[in-house]
């Protein structure tokens, strides 16, 4: 029963996870446009309950997609971020910003992220018609369903 409730919550949240952000950053003194995929959850009101795990990782861009990379650099997982979060250019550094404009963390920061891993196997957006537009190919799983709990470990 609990598994079924979690699956339903995941389905509701992932409806818009194919969104991406395009950010311009300064590279070597010149302006270069880079596309970084930042999958986000569909806005749902009220928000459903999230898994209660906590993951410590480093924010990294791997294959043009924002990942939670293990601290030893040996593995990573793609986060599906809350709908209210955006990826922004913060003075030449990519950063995650909340809906109040507060910068939560920069790419390269060590962070703690609430949420939980989405089960392996066919991704929900491949299995269910309503979620066919999942993340781009660069954002191959595994996936972490991120809650609004994002804390920088190295401010």
Order of alpha helices (4+ residues) and beta strands (2+ residues): alpha-beta-beta-beta-beta-beta-beta-beta-beta-beta-alpha-beta
